[in-house]
Amino acid sequence: MKQYRTVNNLMGWITFLIAATVYCLTIEPTASFWDCPEFITTGYKLEVGHPPGAPFFMLVANLFSQFASDASEVAKMVNYMSALMSGACILFLFWTITHLVRKLVIRDEAHITTAQLITVMGSGLVGALAYTFSDTFWFSAVEGEVYAFSSLFTAVVFWLILKWEDVADQPHSDRWLVLIAYLTGLSIGVHLLNLLCLPAIVLIYYYKKVPGANAKGSLLALLGSAVLVAVVLYGMVPGIVKVGGWFELLFVNTLGMPFNTGVLVYVLVLAAALIWGVYESYQDRHKLRMALSFVLSIALLGIPFYGHGAGAVAIGLAVIALLWLYLRPRTQAALKEKYRVSARALNTALLCTLLIVVGYSSYALIVIRSTANTPMDQNSPEDIFTLGEYLGREQYGTRPLFYGQAFSSQVALDPTDEGYCEPRIASETTKFVRKEKASPDEKDSYVEIPGRIEYAYAQNMLFPRMYSSAHTDYYKDWMDIKGHDVAYDRCGEMVTVNMPTQWENIKFFFSYQLNWMYWRYFMWNFAGRQNDLQGFGEIEHGNWITGISFIDNWLIGDQTLVPTELKENKGHNVYYCLPLLLGIIGLLWQAYRGQKGIQQFWIVFFL
């Protein structure tokens, strides 16, 4: 096994050198299109970019920008950062693949044959290098964007759970889980994409802890992972800001103290509660205090307070009450052993929560730099309330996911007593802003003003995919929509609105959102790419190809008629579907390798 580890480490670093060298040799020489110039600027001068920001990316990019000889080299240094991080991602991907293959190929780890060693290392090398040269990953690896950094976080976090799997039955194995939590907190300051690897992590935990794992247990584990993602994404991330805002209003508006006093007190109280909870669960001497400290920590994190206004408070109080009823010593003593929560579980949960908060605290940088009024200060998140709007991406508005308006829907109108009609409001919120002082002697305070208003629509449909009135012409060009007429009373006048049919709506979902916006990108990486020209559905721009003539002719027409300038496009890449075939073969091989193989199949699928 020692020889295996040596070879595994050596091959991993060789893979890193290959990937990092390729990426460093092919980096963008300066800032590329879209968000890259903005991200480079936020890193170089620590300015505030678009919501929800990327503070930890800013800090690391600022470090790399220090190596620039002058301002003209800053973009290149940030691009080098992405290249090196992408190379490191390939390193951890290699080690992840070899770990998974080793579990299926090697039955006796004390006696590893040369053939087994070559099989494992070859699998890792092929898989890692296939990803190295994939279209999308290579594209993100050479520019100053957050995706390279986020990919590294995902690779490291998943590799860490595999490290935990190797030592799960040993003392202090939970330290790997705590490290995963810390990196998850840091990753929030780069991109939320890293949270999507939590389902795969939970499956690994379940399969390791439950030897007789079955389909029902796997589904429950996946359900638990979805709850875990929701706790972080919809509970902790906005909840900390929400409860901090309540403290701020109490100390500033009620007690008459200066701005940010409440936030400072909240940070201290939250830290004290978490540390108290960790201490009580570690000592395991007083069950009542242990349960109380845990519930208090969850409440202060704002996790139960989902939503806005009085409804959020009611939901939060109900969840806190139920959590207390479950964790109180009397209830725990009455439960069967398998339903009890151990002190170790509470301690690990609180330690992980504490480390997520520590990682998430990088967002303080956004407020600090916004207060300095940097040249680029998007949304100006200078206090706890504007930070909440910034994190919630409120400038982007909302979109209907399961039920709502179509692009041609009209806002519903209601008659008033004055004889005219006004738009029907579906929901409205308020927000707090700093009050402008009439004199220097006036105390600091916040005032409540109207916030975002959402209007109700007269025509709605299930699963609306074509909802934006700003893209009406695009929808019609793509789908040739015929629609159907719907009559409705518009303030006393009967009018008709042409609405897309449910079939046209579903057809758009499959043809555009799935086929064009997902499978096309997927096949760019696993089959081939026609060119790097912006495509809008036409056969000569931006499609996926295979390099196999009869397939390409069937997909996008006779390839012998393609103009020379399109054939010689630098974005023209063909993989002959080899990565796709290797992936399918690998999944099938896992599925037919017994229980361990099936478990790995689902882990890889949800990763």
NUKE-412126 format. One record per residue (C-alpha): residue number from 1; x, y, z. Coordinates in steps of 0.2 Angstrom, whole numbers, plus 5000, padded with zeros to 4 digits. Last residue first. Example, Ala and Ser with C-alpha at 12.3 -4.5 7.8 and 13.67 -1.06 7.14 Angstrom:
# residues 2
ATOM   pafi      X      Y      Z
ATOM      2   5068   4995   5036
ATOM      1   5062   4978   5039
END
This chain:
# residues 607
ATOM   pafi      X      Y      Z
ATOM    607   4891   5074   4959
ATOM    606   4874   5066   4959
ATOM    605   4878   5054   4945
ATOM    604   4896   5050   4953
ATOM    603   4888   5046   4970
ATOM    602   4874   5036   4961
ATOM    601   4887   5025   4951
ATOM    600   4898   5024   4966
ATOM    599   4884   5015   4976
ATOM    598   4880   5004   4961
ATOM    597   4899   4999   4961
ATOM    596   4899   4995   4979
ATOM    595   4884   4985   4978
ATOM    594   4890   4974   4964
ATOM    593   4902   4979   4950
ATOM    592   4889   4980   4936
ATOM    591   4883   4998   4939
ATOM    590   4901   5004   4940
ATOM    589   4905   4996   4923
ATOM    588   4890   5004   4916
ATOM    587   4895   5021   4922
ATOM    586   4913   5019   4916
ATOM    585   4907   5013   4899
ATOM    584   4895   5028   4897
ATOM    583   4910   5040   4902
ATOM    582   4922   5032   4890
ATOM    581   4909   5033   4876
ATOM    580   4906   5052   4880
ATOM    579   4925   5055   4881
ATOM    578   4927   5046   4864
ATOM    577   4913   5055   4855
ATOM    576   4924   5058   4840
ATOM    575   4933   5072   4850
ATOM    574   4931   5086   4838
ATOM    573   4936   5104   4841
ATOM    572   4933   5119   4830
ATOM    571   4935   5134   4841
ATOM    570   4950   5140   4831
ATOM    569   4939   5142   4816
ATOM    568   4948   5133   4801
ATOM    567   4932   5124   4795
ATOM    566   4922   5140   4797
ATOM    565   4934   5150   4787
ATOM    564   4935   5136   4774
ATOM    563   4916   5137   4770
ATOM    562   4906   5121   4775
ATOM    561   4899   5112   4760
ATOM    560   4908   5096   4763
ATOM    559   4900   5096   4780
ATOM    558   4883   5091   4773
ATOM    557   4870   5096   4785
ATOM    556   4869   5100   4804
ATOM    555   4864   5084   4813
ATOM    554   4863   5071   4799
ATOM    553   4879   5077   4791
ATOM    552   4887   5077   4808
ATOM    551   4883   5059   4811
ATOM    550   4888   5053   4794
ATOM    549   4904   5063   4795
ATOM    548   4911   5057   4812
ATOM    547   4920   5073   4819
ATOM    546   4907   5073   4833
ATOM    545   4898   5090   4832
ATOM    544   4890   5102   4844
ATOM    543   4883   5118   4837
ATOM    542   4890   5136   4839
ATOM    541   4886   5143   4822
ATOM    540   4882   5135   4805
ATOM    539   4866   5126   4808
ATOM    538   4856   5141   4814
ATOM    537   4849   5140   4832
ATOM    536   4855   5157   4838
ATOM    535   4874   5154   4838
ATOM    534   4888   5165   4844
ATOM    533   4904   5159   4835
ATOM    532   4916   5147   4844
ATOM    531   4915   5133   4831
ATOM    530   4908   5116   4828
ATOM    529   4912   5109   4845
ATOM    528   4915   5091   4849
ATOM    527   4908   5075   4857
ATOM    526   4911   5075   4876
ATOM    525   4914   5093   4880
ATOM    524   4904   5102   4867
ATOM    523   4891   5088   4870
ATOM    522   4887   5095   4887
ATOM    521   4886   5113   4881
ATOM    520   4873   5107   4867
ATOM    519   4864   5096   4880
ATOM    518   4861   5111   4892
ATOM    517   4856   5127   4883
ATOM    516   4851   5121   4866
ATOM    515   4843   5104   4870
ATOM    514   4837   5107   4888
ATOM    513   4832   5126   4888
ATOM    512   4829   5127   4870
ATOM    511   4820   5112   4862
ATOM    510   4814   5104   4878
ATOM    509   4808   5119   4887
ATOM    508   4802   5127   4871
ATOM    507   4791   5111   4868
ATOM    506   4784   5112   4886
ATOM    505   4778   5130   4883
ATOM    504   4772   5126   4865
ATOM    503   4762   5111   4873
ATOM    502   4755   5122   4887
ATOM    501   4749   5134   4873
ATOM    500   4756   5151   4871
ATOM    499   4744   5165   4876
ATOM    498   4736   5177   4864
ATOM    497   4727   5190   4874
ATOM    496   4709   5195   4871
ATOM    495   4700   5210   4877
ATOM    494   4683   5213   4886
ATOM    493   4683   5231   4893
ATOM    492   4677   5234   4911
ATOM    491   4694   5236   4919
ATOM    490   4702   5223   4908
ATOM    489   4690   5209   4908
ATOM    488   4698   5193   4900
ATOM    487   4697   5183   4884
ATOM    486   4711   5171   4880
ATOM    485   4717   5168   4863
ATOM    484   4728   5153   4859
ATOM    483   4746   5152   4854
ATOM    482   4753   5151   4836
ATOM    481   4771   5152   4842
ATOM    480   4785   5150   4828
ATOM    479   4796   5142   4842
ATOM    478   4813   5151   4840
ATOM    477   4807   5167   4831
ATOM    476   4792   5168   4843
ATOM    475   4802   5166   4859
ATOM    474   4815   5179   4852
ATOM    473   4802   5192   4848
ATOM    472   4794   5190   4865
ATOM    471   4811   5192   4875
ATOM    470   4807   5208   4885
ATOM    469   4790   5201   4890
ATOM    468   4799   5187   4900
ATOM    467   4789   5172   4904
ATOM    466   4792   5158   4891
ATOM    465   4796   5143   4902
ATOM    464   4780   5144   4913
ATOM    463   4778   5128   4923
ATOM    462   4759   5129   4924
ATOM    461   4750   5144   4917
ATOM    460   4745   5161   4921
ATOM    459   4734   5175   4914
ATOM    458   4728   5190   4924
ATOM    457   4745   5193   4932
ATOM    456   4748   5199   4950
ATOM    455   4761   5212   4953
ATOM    454   4777   5210   4963
ATOM    453   4783   5226   4973
ATOM    452   4800   5228   4980
ATOM    451   4803   5240   4994
ATOM    450   4793   5254   5002
ATOM    449   4802   5264   5015
ATOM    448   4806   5260   5033
ATOM    447   4818   5273   5042
ATOM    446   4834   5269   5050
ATOM    445   4842   5280   5064
ATOM    444   4857   5289   5070
ATOM    443   4854   5303   5082
ATOM    442   4852   5321   5077
ATOM    441   4866   5332   5083
ATOM    440   4873   5334   5066
ATOM    439   4857   5342   5060
ATOM    438   4843   5336   5048
ATOM    437   4851   5319   5047
ATOM    436   4847   5308   5032
ATOM    435   4839   5292   5038
ATOM    434   4848   5276   5035
ATOM    433   4838   5264   5025
ATOM    432   4826   5250   5030
ATOM    431   4816   5240   5018
ATOM    430   4798   5236   5014
ATOM    429   4790   5222   5004
ATOM    428   4776   5220   4992
ATOM    427   4767   5205   4986
ATOM    426   4754   5200   4973
ATOM    425   4749   5219   4970
ATOM    424   4734   5221   4958
ATOM    423   4737   5235   4946
ATOM    422   4725   5250   4947
ATOM    421   4709   5254   4939
ATOM    420   4699   5270   4939
ATOM    419   4682   5275   4946
ATOM    418   4687   5283   4962
ATOM    417   4681   5268   4972
ATOM    416   4694   5258   4964
ATOM    415   4693   5244   4950
ATOM    414   4706   5230   4950
ATOM    413   4718   5227   4936
ATOM    412   4728   5211   4933
ATOM    411   4745   5213   4924
ATOM    410   4744   5206   4906
ATOM    409   4751   5190   4901
ATOM    408   4760   5190   4884
ATOM    407   4777   5183   4890
ATOM    406   4769   5170   4901
ATOM    405   4764   5172   4919
ATOM    404   4765   5161   4934
ATOM    403   4767   5143   4941
ATOM    402   4781   5132   4944
ATOM    401   4797   5143   4941
ATOM    400   4790   5160   4940
ATOM    399   4805   5173   4939
ATOM    398   4810   5186   4952
ATOM    397   4819   5203   4952
ATOM    396   4837   5205   4946
ATOM    395   4840   5220   4958
ATOM    394   4835   5209   4973
ATOM    393   4851   5198   4971
ATOM    392   4848   5192   4989
ATOM    391   4866   5195   4994
ATOM    390   4865   5213   4989
ATOM    389   4848   5216   4996
ATOM    388   4854   5208   5013
ATOM    387   4870   5219   5011
ATOM    386   4859   5234   5009
ATOM    385   4851   5230   5026
ATOM    384   4867   5226   5035
ATOM    383   4876   5242   5030
ATOM    382   4886   5249   5016
ATOM    381   4880   5238   5001
ATOM    380   4882   5251   4988
ATOM    379   4872   5243   4974
ATOM    378   4888   5241   4963
ATOM    377   4902   5251   4971
ATOM    376   4915   5253   4956
ATOM    375   4925   5269   4960
ATOM    374   4926   5263   4979
ATOM    373   4915   5272   4991
ATOM    372   4925   5267   5007
ATOM    371   4909   5260   5014
ATOM    370   4908   5249   5000
ATOM    369   4925   5242   5004
ATOM    368   4920   5238   5022
ATOM    367   4903   5231   5017
ATOM    366   4910   5219   5004
ATOM    365   4925   5214   5015
ATOM    364   4913   5208   5028
ATOM    363   4908   5195   5016
ATOM    362   4923   5185   5021
ATOM    361   4913   5181   5036
ATOM    360   4906   5166   5026
ATOM    359   4922   5156   5030
ATOM    358   4920   5159   5049
ATOM    357   4901   5156   5048
ATOM    356   4905   5139   5039
ATOM    355   4917   5135   5053
ATOM    354   4905   5138   5067
ATOM    353   4892   5127   5058
ATOM    352   4904   5113   5056
ATOM    351   4909   5115   5074
ATOM    350   4890   5115   5079
ATOM    349   4886   5100   5069
ATOM    348   4901   5090   5076
ATOM    347   4897   5095   5093
ATOM    346   4879   5090   5091
ATOM    345   4884   5073   5083
ATOM    344   4896   5070   5097
ATOM    343   4883   5074   5111
ATOM    342   4872   5061   5103
ATOM    341   4855   5064   5095
ATOM    340   4842   5050   5099
ATOM    339   4832   5042   5086
ATOM    338   4842   5026   5085
ATOM    337   4842   5024   5104
ATOM    336   4823   5024   5106
ATOM    335   4816   5040   5112
ATOM    334   4810   5044   5130
ATOM    333   4827   5050   5136
ATOM    332   4828   5062   5121
ATOM    331   4811   5069   5125
ATOM    330   4815   5073   5143
ATOM    329   4832   5080   5139
ATOM    328   4826   5093   5127
ATOM    327   4831   5090   5109
ATOM    326   4815   5086   5101
ATOM    325   4804   5099   5110
ATOM    324   4818   5112   5107
ATOM    323   4818   5108   5088
ATOM    322   4799   5110   5088
ATOM    321   4799   5126   5097
ATOM    320   4813   5133   5086
ATOM    319   4804   5128   5070
ATOM    318   4788   5136   5076
ATOM    317   4797   5152   5081
ATOM    316   4805   5153   5064
ATOM    315   4789   5150   5054
ATOM    314   4780   5164   5064
ATOM    313   4795   5176   5062
ATOM    312   4796   5173   5043
ATOM    311   4777   5175   5042
ATOM    310   4778   5192   5051
ATOM    309   4790   5199   5038
ATOM    308   4799   5190   5025
ATOM    307   4804   5172   5021
ATOM    306   4813   5159   5031
ATOM    305   4817   5162   5049
ATOM    304   4822   5145   5054
ATOM    303   4841   5147   5049
ATOM    302   4843   5164   5057
ATOM    301   4860   5160   5064
ATOM    300   4854   5167   5081
ATOM    299   4840   5153   5081
ATOM    298   4852   5139   5077
ATOM    297   4864   5145   5090
ATOM    296   4850   5146   5103
ATOM    295   4844   5129   5099
ATOM    294   4862   5122   5101
ATOM    293   4865   5131   5117
ATOM    292   4848   5125   5125
ATOM    291   4851   5107   5120
ATOM    290   4869   5107   5128
ATOM    289   4862   5117   5143
ATOM    288   4849   5104   5146
ATOM    287   4860   5089   5144
ATOM    286   4873   5095   5157
ATOM    285   4889   5085   5157
ATOM    284   4893   5082   5138
ATOM    283   4909   5092   5139
ATOM    282   4911   5093   5120
ATOM    281   4893   5097   5118
ATOM    280   4894   5111   5131
ATOM    279   4909   5118   5124
ATOM    278   4903   5118   5106
ATOM    277   4887   5126   5111
ATOM    276   4896   5139   5121
ATOM    275   4907   5143   5106
ATOM    274   4892   5145   5095
ATOM    273   4883   5156   5107
ATOM    272   4898   5167   5111
ATOM    271   4901   5169   5092
ATOM    270   4883   5174   5089
ATOM    269   4883   5186   5104
ATOM    268   4898   5195   5098
ATOM    267   4892   5196   5080
ATOM    266   4875   5202   5086
ATOM    265   4883   5216   5097
ATOM    264   4894   5222   5082
ATOM    263   4878   5222   5071
ATOM    262   4868   5231   5084
ATOM    261   4881   5245   5085
ATOM    260   4882   5246   5066
ATOM    259   4875   5264   5066
ATOM    258   4876   5274   5083
ATOM    257   4865   5270   5098
ATOM    256   4847   5276   5101
ATOM    255   4841   5261   5111
ATOM    254   4826   5259   5100
ATOM    253   4831   5264   5083
ATOM    252   4850   5260   5084
ATOM    251   4851   5245   5096
ATOM    250   4835   5237   5091
ATOM    249   4836   5240   5073
ATOM    248   4854   5233   5072
ATOM    247   4849   5218   5082
ATOM    246   4835   5215   5069
ATOM    245   4847   5218   5055
ATOM    244   4859   5205   5062
ATOM    243   4844   5192   5062
ATOM    242   4842   5195   5044
ATOM    241   4860   5196   5039
ATOM    240   4863   5179   5047
ATOM    239   4847   5172   5040
ATOM    238   4852   5176   5022
ATOM    237   4866   5164   5021
ATOM    236   4861   5153   5035
ATOM    235   4844   5148   5030
ATOM    234   4841   5148   5011
ATOM    233   4858   5143   5005
ATOM    232   4865   5134   5020
ATOM    231   4849   5126   5027
ATOM    230   4842   5123   5009
ATOM    229   4858   5113   5005
ATOM    228   4856   5103   5021
ATOM    227   4838   5100   5017
ATOM    226   4843   5093   5000
ATOM    225   4856   5082   5008
ATOM    224   4843   5075   5019
ATOM    223   4832   5071   5004
ATOM    222   4847   5063   4996
ATOM    221   4850   5053   5012
ATOM    220   4831   5048   5013
ATOM    219   4833   5042   4995
ATOM    218   4848   5032   4999
ATOM    217   4840   5024   5014
ATOM    216   4825   5018   5003
ATOM    215   4837   5011   4990
ATOM    214   4847   5001   5002
ATOM    213   4862   5003   5014
ATOM    212   4866   4988   5024
ATOM    211   4883   4994   5029
ATOM    210   4876   5011   5035
ATOM    209   4890   5023   5041
ATOM    208   4900   5022   5025
ATOM    207   4885   5022   5013
ATOM    206   4877   5036   5022
ATOM    205   4893   5047   5022
ATOM    204   4896   5044   5004
ATOM    203   4878   5048   5000
ATOM    202   4880   5064   5010
ATOM    201   4895   5070   5000
ATOM    200   4886   5066   4984
ATOM    199   4871   5077   4990
ATOM    198   4883   5091   4996
ATOM    197   4892   5093   4979
ATOM    196   4879   5106   4974
ATOM    195   4885   5118   4988
ATOM    194   4901   5121   4978
ATOM    193   4890   5131   4965
ATOM    192   4887   5145   4977
ATOM    191   4902   5155   4970
ATOM    190   4917   5163   4978
ATOM    189   4913   5169   4995
ATOM    188   4901   5155   4997
ATOM    187   4917   5144   4994
ATOM    186   4924   5150   5010
ATOM    185   4910   5143   5020
ATOM    184   4911   5126   5011
ATOM    183   4930   5126   5014
ATOM    182   4926   5127   5033
ATOM    181   4912   5114   5032
ATOM    180   4924   5102   5023
ATOM    179   4937   5105   5036
ATOM    178   4925   5101   5050
ATOM    177   4920   5085   5040
ATOM    176   4939   5080   5039
ATOM    175   4940   5083   5058
ATOM    174   4927   5070   5061
ATOM    173   4939   5057   5059
ATOM    172   4946   5061   5077
ATOM    171   4946   5043   5082
ATOM    170   4946   5030   5068
ATOM    169   4930   5022   5060
ATOM    168   4929   5035   5046
ATOM    167   4947   5034   5041
ATOM    166   4946   5030   5023
ATOM    165   4929   5038   5021
ATOM    164   4936   5054   5028
ATOM    163   4949   5055   5014
ATOM    162   4935   5052   5002
ATOM    161   4925   5067   5010
ATOM    160   4941   5077   5007
ATOM    159   4942   5073   4989
ATOM    158   4924   5080   4987
ATOM    157   4929   5096   4996
ATOM    156   4945   5098   4986
ATOM    155   4936   5095   4969
ATOM    154   4922   5107   4973
ATOM    153   4933   5120   4979
ATOM    152   4944   5119   4964
ATOM    151   4929   5121   4953
ATOM    150   4924   5136   4962
ATOM    149   4941   5144   4959
ATOM    148   4940   5140   4940
ATOM    147   4922   5146   4939
ATOM    146   4926   5163   4948
ATOM    145   4932   5172   4932
ATOM    144   4949   5179   4927
ATOM    143   4952   5169   4911
ATOM    142   4962   5153   4906
ATOM    141   4954   5139   4916
ATOM    140   4936   5144   4911
ATOM    139   4939   5140   4893
ATOM    138   4949   5124   4897
ATOM    137   4934   5118   4908
ATOM    136   4921   5122   4895
ATOM    135   4930   5113   4880
ATOM    134   4937   5098   4889
ATOM    133   4956   5097   4888
ATOM    132   4959   5094   4907
ATOM    131   4943   5084   4909
ATOM    130   4950   5071   4897
ATOM    129   4966   5073   4906
ATOM    128   4959   5069   4923
ATOM    127   4949   5054   4917
ATOM    126   4963   5046   4907
ATOM    125   4976   5049   4921
ATOM    124   4965   5042   4934
ATOM    123   4960   5027   4924
ATOM    122   4978   5023   4920
ATOM    121   4983   5025   4938
ATOM    120   4970   5012   4943
ATOM    119   4973   5000   4929
ATOM    118   4992   5001   4931
ATOM    117   4991   4997   4949
ATOM    116   4979   4983   4946
ATOM    115   4991   4975   4933
ATOM    114   5006   4978   4944
ATOM    113   4997   4968   4958
ATOM    112   4992   4976   4975
ATOM    111   4994   4964   4990
ATOM    110   4990   4973   5006
ATOM    109   4975   4982   4997
ATOM    108   4966   4965   4995
ATOM    107   4951   4968   4984
ATOM    106   4958   4981   4972
ATOM    105   4947   4985   4957
ATOM    104   4931   4993   4965
ATOM    103   4938   5003   4979
ATOM    102   4954   5007   4969
ATOM    101   4943   5014   4955
ATOM    100   4935   5027   4967
ATOM     99   4951   5032   4975
ATOM     98   4960   5033   4958
ATOM     97   4946   5045   4952
ATOM     96   4947   5056   4967
ATOM     95   4966   5057   4966
ATOM     94   4965   5062   4948
ATOM     93   4951   5075   4951
ATOM     92   4962   5082   4965
ATOM     91   4976   5086   4953
ATOM     90   4964   5092   4940
ATOM     89   4957   5105   4952
ATOM     88   4975   5110   4956
ATOM     87   4978   5113   4937
ATOM     86   4962   5124   4937
ATOM     85   4968   5133   4952
ATOM     84   4985   5136   4943
ATOM     83   4976   5143   4927
ATOM     82   4964   5153   4937
ATOM     81   4978   5162   4946
ATOM     80   4987   5164   4930
ATOM     79   4972   5174   4923
ATOM     78   4973   5185   4939
ATOM     77   4992   5188   4934
ATOM     76   4987   5192   4916
ATOM     75   4974   5204   4921
ATOM     74   4987   5213   4932
ATOM     73   5000   5215   4919
ATOM     72   4995   5232   4912
ATOM     71   4995   5239   4929
ATOM     70   5014   5236   4932
ATOM     69   5026   5223   4937
ATOM     68   5011   5211   4942
ATOM     67   5015   5200   4957
ATOM     66   5004   5210   4968
ATOM     65   4989   5205   4957
ATOM     64   4991   5187   4963
ATOM     63   4986   5193   4981
ATOM     62   4972   5204   4975
ATOM     61   4965   5189   4966
ATOM     60   4965   5179   4982
ATOM     59   4956   5193   4991
ATOM     58   4944   5196   4978
ATOM     57   4940   5178   4976
ATOM     56   4936   5178   4994
ATOM     55   4924   5192   4992
ATOM     54   4914   5186   4977
ATOM     53   4899   5197   4975
ATOM     52   4880   5193   4976
ATOM     51   4878   5205   4967
ATOM     50   4889   5214   4955
ATOM     49   4906   5220   4959
ATOM     48   4912   5230   4974
ATOM     47   4930   5236   4972
ATOM     46   4945   5227   4980
ATOM     45   4958   5237   4969
ATOM     44   4965   5222   4959
ATOM     43   4952   5209   4964
ATOM     42   4937   5219   4960
ATOM     41   4945   5225   4944
ATOM     40   4949   5207   4939
ATOM     39   4931   5202   4942
ATOM     38   4924   5217   4932
ATOM     37   4936   5213   4918
ATOM     36   4931   5195   4918
ATOM     35   4912   5198   4918
ATOM     34   4909   5197   4899
ATOM     33   4924   5196   4888
ATOM     32   4942   5194   4891
ATOM     31   4955   5204   4901
ATOM     30   4973   5202   4896
ATOM     29   4984   5189   4888
ATOM     28   4971   5176   4890
ATOM     27   4980   5160   4896
ATOM     26   4986   5147   4884
ATOM     25   5003   5143   4891
ATOM     24   4998   5144   4909
ATOM     23   4983   5132   4905
ATOM     22   4994   5119   4896
ATOM     21   5007   5120   4910
ATOM     20   4994   5119   4924
ATOM     19   4987   5103   4916
ATOM     18   5003   5094   4913
ATOM     17   5010   5099   4930
ATOM     16   4994   5094   4939
ATOM     15   4994   5077   4930
ATOM     14   5013   5074   4935
ATOM     13   5007   5079   4953
ATOM     12   4994   5066   4953
ATOM     11   5006   5053   4946
ATOM     10   5018   5056   4960
ATOM      9   5005   5055   4973
ATOM      8   4997   5039   4967
ATOM      7   5014   5031   4964
ATOM      6   5019   5034   4982
ATOM      5   5002   5029   4989
ATOM      4   5003   5013   4979
ATOM      3   5021   5009   4985
ATOM      2   5015   5012   5003
ATOM      1   5000   5000   5000
END
